[in-house]
């Protein structure tokens, strides 16, 4: 069978869909990818790519069809929305042009749900089997990002969401908490829980990596640096802790729209021992993970984020590092149930401060017991081979 993967993010952009498509291709599936010219996260076209209307290339054995993207969206909400509309339009035209030759269509939804529209249209027109794997849940995430829940917006979003999910043959959810939200819009559609697995994994023993960071007790946050990550509170809480203990350091490894604001916050409030490393390639991340003592995960205290498990969580587990969970909801339940770290109230600076100091009090030897819970989760819930093969079977069998 021939499978078309529709995604707004693909290599060289670093998302889990790269690993999934590569694994499927290596397993004998005939996979092609429909995506846009890469530009994430800086909103610019990387060296080696041209922002042409339509192009075709190969990534290994995988054929990749790309269309023009909108750049400059990082600092502009208008351009960001225009980019979303651009994807829906150009991908729809391309899908109508090439969709007939595929047996299955698979949607990886990392951005807005509207990116599934091309797959749904092609699926309806050519009677193709469509599967979607959303990484967040609409319309809840739209409201969480600050859009006012007006009657008109709710009317529009509810109909878009219902149209898309009802026209998918099956739905894979990356977080089990998405199930109830999505089933309201498509009660007859089968929903399967397939979480993300670790994409950044240890290489070598990592013993020589500690020299990357200063010789302090190192906490590290890795990933997108946006408003939703609640890093204002994390940094302020850390500042209260570092004022009492100069032996701790907070590393922010990543880039995003909120980075300049956080740098200004650290300078204005004279918070010491916070280091911003900027964006690093995925291949560079194992060194930072190995050199860290504790990994930090945080999100704003919003209902939609309470059911979200960020992909970095699995990567942290892969390195058997204790996790400092500064958020409520599903991740906090997993951390506490599996004993893989400590948690703090994301709205209470004193509680966040206390968590930093508690970890330091354990000492490096005292952190070792947290690794056992990580092993259990990786061997059961987040097992890469099991997830990939189960997804493949459902997509190909059409069940």
C-alpha positions in Angstrom: 0.0 0.0 0.0 1.1 3.6 -0.7 0.8 6.0 2.2 0.8 9.8 2.0 1.8 11.6 5.2 0.5 15.2 5.5 2.4 17.3 8.0 3.4 21.0 8.3 6.7 20.0 10.0 9.2 17.6 8.5 13.0 17.2 8.2 15.2 19.2 8.7 12.7 20.5 11.3 13.1 18.3 14.3 9.8 16.5 15.1 8.9 12.9 16.0 7.2 12.4 12.6 10.7 12.2 11.1 11.4 9.1 13.2 8.0 7.6 12.5 8.2 8.0 8.7 11.7 6.7 8.6 10.8 3.6 10.7 7.8 2.9 8.5 9.9 3.2 5.3 12.6 0.9 6.7 9.9 -1.6 7.6 8.9 -1.8 3.9 6.0 0.7 3.8 5.8 2.9 0.6 5.6 6.3 2.2 5.6 9.8 0.7 5.4 13.1 2.5 3.4 16.3 1.7 4.7 19.3 3.6 5.8 22.9 3.2 9.3 24.4 2.8 11.0 24.3 6.3 11.1 27.4 8.3 10.6 26.4 12.0 11.4 27.7 14.6 12.9 31.0 13.4 10.5 31.7 10.6 13.3 31.7 8.0 14.2 29.3 5.2 17.4 27.4 6.1 20.4 27.1 3.9 20.0 24.6 1.1 16.3 25.2 0.6 14.4 27.5 -1.7 10.9 28.9 -1.0 9.5 27.7 -4.4 5.8 27.1 -5.2 6.3 23.4 -5.6 9.3 21.1 -5.4 10.1 17.4 -5.0 13.1 15.8 -3.3 14.2 12.7 -1.5 15.1 12.1 2.2 16.7 8.7 2.0 14.2 6.5 0.2 11.3 8.8 1.1 9.8 11.2 -1.5 9.1 14.6 0.0 6.8 17.0 -1.9 7.1 20.6 -0.6 5.2 23.8 -1.4 5.8 27.5 -0.6 5.6 28.6 3.0 5.0 32.1 4.7 8.1 33.3 6.6 8.5 36.0 9.3 5.7 34.6 11.5 7.7 34.3 14.7 7.0 37.9 15.8 3.8 38.4 13.9 0.4 36.9 14.8 -0.9 38.0 11.4 1.8 36.2 9.5 1.4 33.1 11.7 -2.3 32.9 10.9 -1.5 33.6 7.2 1.0 30.7 7.3 -1.7 28.4 8.7 -4.1 29.4 5.9 -1.3 29.1 3.3 -0.7 25.5 4.4 -4.4 24.6 4.2 -4.8 26.1 0.8 -1.6 24.9 -0.9 -1.7 21.4 0.7 -5.3 21.1 -0.4 -4.4 21.9 -4.0 -1.5 19.5 -3.9 -3.5 16.7 -2.2 -6.3 17.0 -4.9 -3.6 16.7 -7.6 -1.7 13.7 -6.2 -4.2 12.2 -3.7 -5.7 9.6 -6.1 -2.6 7.4 -6.2 -2.4 6.7 -2.5 -4.2 4.0 -0.5 -3.9 5.6 2.9 -3.5 9.2 4.2 -1.9 9.9 7.5 -1.9 13.3 9.2 0.6 14.4 11.8 -0.9 17.4 13.5 1.8 19.4 15.2 0.4 22.8 14.4 -3.2 23.9 14.0 -5.9 21.3 13.3 -6.7 23.1 10.0 -3.6 21.3 8.5 -5.8 18.2 8.3 -8.2 19.8 5.9 -6.2 18.8 2.8 -6.2 15.1 3.9 -9.9 15.1 4.7 -10.8 16.7 1.3 -8.7 14.2 -0.6 -10.0 11.4 1.5 -13.6 12.3 0.7 -13.1 13.0 -3.0 -11.0 9.8 -3.7 -12.6 7.7 -0.9 -9.3 7.2 0.8 -8.7 5.9 4.4 -7.6 8.8 6.6 -5.9 8.6 10.0 -4.9 11.6 12.2 -2.4 11.8 15.1 -3.1 15.2 16.9 -0.4 16.6 19.2 -2.8 19.0 20.8 -6.6 19.3 21.1 -8.8 21.9 19.4 -10.6 24.2 20.1 -9.2 24.1 23.7 -5.7 25.0 22.6 -6.9 28.0 20.6 -8.5 29.5 23.7 -5.5 28.6 25.8 -3.2 30.7 23.5 -5.3 33.8 24.3 -8.1 33.9 21.7 -11.3 35.1 23.3 -14.0 32.5 23.5 -16.7 34.5 21.6 -19.9 33.0 20.3 -18.8 33.5 16.7 -15.3 32.0 17.2 -16.8 29.0 19.0 -19.3 28.4 16.3 -16.6 28.4 13.6 -14.1 26.3 15.5 -16.7 23.7 16.6 -17.7 23.1 13.0 -14.2 22.9 11.7 -13.2 20.4 14.4 -16.3 18.3 13.9 -15.9 18.3 10.1 -12.3 17.1 10.4 -12.7 14.4 13.0 -15.9 13.0 11.5 -14.1 12.6 8.2 -11.2 10.7 9.6 -11.5 6.9 9.7 -9.6 6.7 13.0 -7.9 9.0 15.5 -4.6 8.4 17.3 -4.2 10.6 20.4 -0.7 11.4 21.8 -2.2 12.0 25.3 -5.0 9.8 26.7 -6.7 12.9 28.1 -7.5 14.1 24.6 -9.9 11.1 24.1 -12.9 12.6 25.8 -12.4 16.0 24.2 -12.2 14.6 20.7 -15.0 12.0 21.1 -17.5 14.8 21.6 -17.0 15.8 18.0 -16.8 12.4 16.4 -18.5 9.9 18.8 -18.5 7.1 16.2 -14.8 7.3 15.3 -12.4 4.8 17.0 -9.8 6.5 19.1 -6.4 4.9 20.1 -3.8 6.2 22.5 -0.3 6.3 21.0 2.0 8.5 23.0 5.2 10.0 21.8 8.4 8.1 22.5 11.8 9.5 23.2 13.5 10.9 20.1 16.5 12.4 21.8 18.2 9.4 23.4 21.6 8.8 25.1 24.6 8.1 23.0 27.7 6.7 24.7 28.1 6.8 28.5 27.9 10.5 28.8 30.7 10.7 31.4 32.6 13.4 29.5 29.6 15.7 29.0 29.5 17.2 32.5 32.2 19.7 31.4 29.6 21.4 29.1 27.9 23.0 32.1 29.5 24.8 35.1 30.5 22.7 38.1 27.2 23.4 39.9 24.1 21.4 40.6 22.4 21.8 37.2 18.7 22.1 36.4 17.9 22.1 32.7 14.8 23.1 30.7 14.9 22.0 27.1 12.6 22.9 24.2 10.3 25.7 23.0 10.5 28.9 24.9 7.1 30.4 24.6 4.5 32.0 26.8 2.8 28.7 27.5 5.8 27.2 29.2 5.3 29.2 32.4 9.0 30.0 32.6 8.4 33.3 34.2 7.3 31.5 37.4 10.0 28.9 37.0 12.8 31.5 36.8 11.4 33.6 39.6 11.1 30.6 41.8 14.6 29.6 40.9 15.8 33.1 41.7 14.4 32.8 45.2 16.3 29.5 45.6 19.6 30.6 44.1 19.5 33.6 46.4 19.8 31.1 49.3 22.1 28.6 47.5 24.7 29.7 45.0 25.6 26.1 44.1 22.5 25.6 41.8 22.2 26.7 38.1 19.2 26.8 35.8 19.9 26.2 32.1 17.4 27.1 29.4 18.3 25.3 26.2 15.9 26.3 23.4 14.5 29.2 21.5 11.1 30.8 21.0 9.0 33.9 21.0 9.3 34.5 24.8 13.1 34.2 25.0 13.9 37.9 24.9 11.3 38.6 27.5 12.9 36.0 29.9 16.4 37.4 29.3 15.1 40.8 30.3 13.3 39.4 33.3 16.6 37.9 34.6 18.5 41.1 34.1 15.8 43.4 35.6 15.3 41.2 38.7 19.0 40.4 38.9 18.4 36.7 39.1 21.7 34.9 39.2 22.8 31.5 37.8 20.4 31.4 34.9 22.1 30.5 31.6 20.3 30.8 28.2 22.0 28.5 25.7 19.8 29.2 22.7 18.6 26.7 20.2 20.7 23.6 19.8 20.5 20.8 17.2 18.9 17.6 18.2 22.3 15.9 17.9 23.7 18.3 20.5 21.1 17.7 23.1 22.3 14.4 24.6 25.4 16.2 25.9 23.2 18.8 27.8 21.0 16.1 29.1 23.9 14.0 30.3 25.5 17.0 32.0 22.3 17.9 33.9 21.3 16.7 37.3 17.6 17.4 37.1 15.3 18.1 34.1 12.6 20.8 34.3 9.1 20.5 32.6 6.5 23.2 32.9 3.4 24.6 31.4 0.8 27.2 32.3 -2.0 26.0 34.6 -4.7 25.7 32.0 -7.2 22.9 31.6 -6.0 21.9 28.1 -2.4 21.7 29.4 -3.5 19.6 32.3 -4.2 16.7 29.9 -1.1 17.3 27.8 2.2 15.3 28.0 4.9 17.4 26.3 7.2 15.3 24.1 10.2 16.4 26.1 8.9 14.3 29.0 9.8 11.1 27.3 13.2 12.4 26.3 13.9 13.3 29.9 12.9 9.7 30.9 15.3 8.3 28.3 18.2 9.8 30.1 17.0 8.5 33.5 17.2 12.0 34.9 14.9 13.1 37.8 12.1 15.4 36.6 11.1 18.6 38.2 7.4 18.9 37.2 6.2 22.5 37.6 2.7 21.8 36.3 -0.6 20.2 37.3 -2.6 17.5 35.5 -1.5 14.3 33.7 2.3 14.8 33.9 2.2 15.5 37.6 0.1 12.3 38.1 2.7 10.3 36.2 5.7 11.8 38.0 4.1 11.1 41.4 2.7 7.7 40.6 6.0 6.4 39.0 8.3 8.2 41.4 10.4 9.8 38.7 10.8 13.2 40.4 9.2 16.0 42.4 6.3 18.4 41.6 5.4 22.0 42.4 2.4 24.1 42.1 3.0 26.2 38.9 1.3 29.2 40.4 3.2 29.3 43.8 6.7 30.8 43.6 7.5 29.6 47.2 6.6 26.0 46.2 8.7 26.2 43.1 11.6 27.5 45.1 11.2 24.7 47.6 11.4 22.1 44.9 14.8 23.4 43.6 16.2 23.3 47.1 14.8 19.8 47.9 16.5 18.4 44.8 19.8 19.9 45.8 19.4 18.4 49.3 19.2 14.9 47.8 22.7 15.2 46.4 23.7 13.4 43.2 23.7 10.0 44.9 20.3 10.6 46.3 18.8 11.1 42.9 19.6 7.6 41.6 16.4 5.9 42.9 14.3 8.1 40.5 15.8 6.2 37.5 13.9 3.0 38.3 10.5 4.6 37.6 11.8 5.9 34.3 12.9 2.5 33.2 9.4 1.1 33.9 7.7 3.8 31.9 10.1 3.4 28.9 9.6 -0.3 28.8 5.8 -0.2 29.0 3.9 3.0 28.0 6.6 4.7 25.9 8.2 1.7 24.1 9.1 3.0 20.6 9.0 -0.3 18.7 5.7 -1.3 20.1 4.0 2.0 19.4 5.4 2.3 15.8 4.4 -1.2 14.8 0.9 -0.9 16.4 0.3 2.4 14.5 1.5 0.8 11.3 -0.8 -2.2 11.6 -3.9 0.0 12.2 -3.1 2.3 9.3 -2.5 -0.4 6.8 -5.3 -2.8 7.9 -7.8 0.0 8.0 -9.3 -1.0 11.3 
